[in-house]
Structures are given as C-alpha cells and as structure tokens.
C-alpha cells in the first residue's frame, strides 16, 4: 500500500522566473501536481505523462507533459512506487522500461570505469618499464666519454673518507688485478683509474667511466688477492655495463635521457655528479647488482682467475658480519649475499673448462705495507 | 541588498550594497574590501566536522565569514584566480558546485558537501562537490568565462570545464570518440551530461593550464 501522496521535488516551466522552482509534489487520483513556494500550481495528467528516470543519482523521476514544456520531478526514494500506485498501472510499463535502460547504462558505465582503472594501472606499469628501457637505450647512444666525465667530476668533488695510499707495492698489486681483468671488459676502450684510500672500511666502488676506489680495509680483509680481484671484477662490471648512467637517466627521467641524446651534456654532468654525491655510491638496483655479479664472474673466468674467489669473499664477509657490522660497508650495500654465492656457483657450472692461474703477488707483503702505513 | 558583478569576465568581482541588518555569508578570504561599519564574524562552515570535510574534500575553506551591515555599506568579494562570476537565485532548489567554485551566498542558503562519486574523480572533476540548497542567492566563480546551457538531450563537456549543475542533470563519463581518436585528440575522457536541467561551464580549465605550464617548463 503506497498511501504517501506528498513529496518534495521541483518543477521546470518557462512561466517561472528562472525556469525552475522547488515545489511540493502531490499525487492526485488522475494527475501529478506541483505547487511552488509562490503558490503556483502545475500538473500533468497520468494519461499524458512521459516518464523518465535519471538525474545525478539516477533516481530522479521526471513526469513531462505531451509537448514537454512542463516537467515535474522528485528524487524521493518512495516516489516511483507511489507514482506507479497513484497512476493505477498507467505508468508501470514506462517506469519498467526506464529502469532497464538505466541498468544497462550503469553496466556500461561500470565497465568503462573498470576499463579506465585497468588502463591506468597498465599505463603506470608500462611507463615504469618504458622509462627504464628508454634509459638503457639512451645510455647506449651516449658516448662513453660522458661516463668518464661524470666519474671524474664525482671523484674530484667527493670526500673519499681517507688519504690516498701511494705505496708502490700495494698500488702495483691492485693495478696487476685491474690489468688482468681489463682486456676482458665489455667496453674495451674504457680506461680504468685506481685510487686506494686508507680507511678501515671494507669497501670498494667504481664510478662511471672506470674510476675505481678501493679501501685498504677491504685489502686487509681478503685472504687471497683473487678475492680482491673478484670484488674489482664486480665493480668494473658496473662501469662497463654503464649502470651509473642508467641510474642517472632513470632518476632524472626520459627528459634527461632525451637531453643527453640531443647534446645537453653539461647540465646532465652537474646533475649526475650531484646525484652520485647525494646518494650512496654503491646503491645500484638489485637487478644491476645481479648483472654485475654475472659479468664479474665472466670477466674473472676469461682472465683465468677463479670466479669462486668472489663467492669466497662473500663468505668471509658473512663470517665477519657478526663482529664488525659497522665496517662491512661493501656487504651492506650488496644485500642477499647468500643468494649471490649460490648464483655465482650456478653460473660457474655453465662456464667452459678453464685453467685458472693465481696472481703472482706476495699478498702478505701487500697487507703488511698497509698495516705499516696505518701505524705511521 | 543589491549586488553587481563587475569587471567581467576576466577579473570579475562582486560589489554588494548592504542595507542595515543585511547579512552575506562568504568563503574565507573572499573579501577584497568593505565598509568599516560592517561587522565580520567567522564560523565553521556547517560545523566543525563539515568544515574540515569541506576543506579536505571540497576545496573550500573550513570557515566562512558572515558580514553583517549595521548601516548602508559596501562589500566587495573576489576569487583568487582570473575568471568570471555568476549569481543564481535558489527557490527551494539545489545546485551542485565543483570544488573551489563557491564565493558567497545569502544566509538562507544551506551549504553541504556531497560525494560526487568515483566517476567524477576519474573525470578529474573532484570526488566531492558542494551542495547549495534552500532559498536565496549564491555567487560562484570560474576560471575563464562562464557559459550556461539548458540540457535536454545528451551533451558533452570536456573534463575540468563543468562548474555547476542541477541535481536533475545526469552525469556519466565517456570518451570523446573512439579509443584511438580519444587518446590521439588529447580530449581523453569527457563528461556526458543529460537533462533536463542547467549546467554552468568555464571556458578554461585548471588542468589545461597545469598541463600547458608543465609542457613549457623545459
């Protein structure tokens, strides 16, 4: 039973100032009537009523007269049922048809919203990988001299955390390792430049363009020179695979990559060197670390140095981790070393047989010279 | 109380001449100048929670200022961006305003905040809209010129251009054309409005300005 006959709604008609007014809607026995606040009355006979449902919330019911010059509307939830009841079934068919039309429109609308949301997610994910791919592609097109300039800018303006060690034996030992590895680097024209810094931290890094920085703490921690060579191979791989420039291009976005391509190198040099100073030097992405490991293993193998040394150095770091956590900088910036040891061993299984040669170095002498310098 | 919108359309402002006892409710910071005899009081816009909600979701201030005239006086109201203003007279009717559009109203107008829906969020029209209803005048502003249209059948408005609309207006989001042409034309998503009812549109959009500025930063 729908005994409610009065509702709040409105009316559209040209005789009203402004063309519309709020009104009280009354459902009579043969008509729907609207009474405005000024007392004006408008009505539409049920027999000539053209019904529509819509409005912002899709629940406003409109009753229009035949020439559509008059529209009485109401949004009350109880109104449609009350109108149908008052009209004695005259408007049932129209109301049903409009509801069906609305449902169909809503289904399309919801499908569209879902499509837009899915599209947005696909676009964001695509843009993320697209920027990465564009960064890699742009870096490949940039001359290596840009890497070298960024590396030089960065090294000259950074505080390495200690004095440079010029002991000829130690320097010669590290050069021996680099010289052994360099001919097998993926970028044959890259000139590696080694700096040994007196500091207890067990760390090494390679700036773009091949500027290698090795801390004496790392040399002291290594049991064999091949283990240091393993770390160097990994760091040199970052330079040969141009991870630094990739990181800059990804950080600065496609615009920077485009600028590099069109020749605005100067601005990128400044931004790039600032980026390298602001961020942790070795904070390459997980993917880049994995790539550098794999490339380091390849270089070690090609240079007839046992790649297992790299894994052995990780194990030393693991053992010492409990005792010297604050100084294990190299390991802390290279996470998941357990997984990396496994990965190196797996890669070694795929390599062709090789007659590995040890480095002809008096390692004890190298380490003792570092100790001696530290005591001075 | 008489009102006049001056310096239209680019730098429109509202000059209201108040008779003794007249009151105007205005968005915080909308006052540009006023007679010294006018008393101004500040209150929460619809209560504490509603005021906060309007600030966060409606793009409006948490507070409204009520200007009351003790004698014949003048009040000038403005908006922070260049563009036209419009005055509508509510007669027991309701109007939805896009976030940031509201400037002032008569004391008899009720200000509320309504959920506009996800569809409006996607169309970049804002998830919430201001609902003004009751009896009295409402002044609102837009970026650029304001143009109005009585809607009967379906009509398309680009996103960011809809300023105000009646509750009888149905709003759906859609594409300007096919998928490819919508993307390539730069029109993207549009709002498809259906009548009966009236809509107010602005001739510029903030999104368009932001995109244009962004494109010229480099």
HADDOCK unambig.tbl for C-alpha pairs under 7 A between the chains (distance, minus, plus):
assign (segid A and resid 21 and name CA) (segid B and resid 91 and name CA) 5.35 0.50 0.50
assign (segid A and resid 21 and name CA) (segid B and resid 92 and name CA) 6.36 0.50 0.50
assign (segid A and resid 21 and name CA) (segid B and resid 93 and name CA) 5.98 0.50 0.50
assign (segid A and resid 22 and name CA) (segid B and resid 91 and name CA) 5.80 0.50 0.50
assign (segid A and resid 22 and name CA) (segid B and resid 92 and name CA) 4.32 0.50 0.50
assign (segid A and resid 22 and name CA) (segid B and resid 93 and name CA) 4.72 0.50 0.50
assign (segid A and resid 54 and name CA) (segid B and resid 170 and name CA) 5.81 0.50 0.50
assign (segid A and resid 55 and name CA) (segid B and resid 167 and name CA) 5.73 0.50 0.50
assign (segid A and resid 55 and name CA) (segid B and resid 168 and name CA) 3.97 0.50 0.50
assign (segid A and resid 55 and name CA) (segid B and resid 169 and name CA) 4.52 0.50 0.50
assign (segid A and resid 55 and name CA) (segid B and resid 170 and name CA) 4.11 0.50 0.50
assign (segid A and resid 56 and name CA) (segid B and resid 167 and name CA) 5.33 0.50 0.50
assign (segid A and resid 56 and name CA) (segid B and resid 168 and name CA) 6.06 0.50 0.50
assign (segid A and resid 56 and name CA) (segid B and resid 169 and name CA) 5.36 0.50 0.50
assign (segid A and resid 56 and name CA) (segid B and resid 170 and name CA) 4.25 0.50 0.50
assign (segid A and resid 56 and name CA) (segid B and resid 171 and name CA) 5.82 0.50 0.50
assign (segid A and resid 58 and name CA) (segid B and resid 170 and name CA) 6.91 0.50 0.50
assign (segid A and resid 60 and name CA) (segid B and resid 168 and name CA) 6.74 0.50 0.50
assign (segid A and resid 113 and name CA) (segid B and resid 119 and name CA) 6.88 0.50 0.50
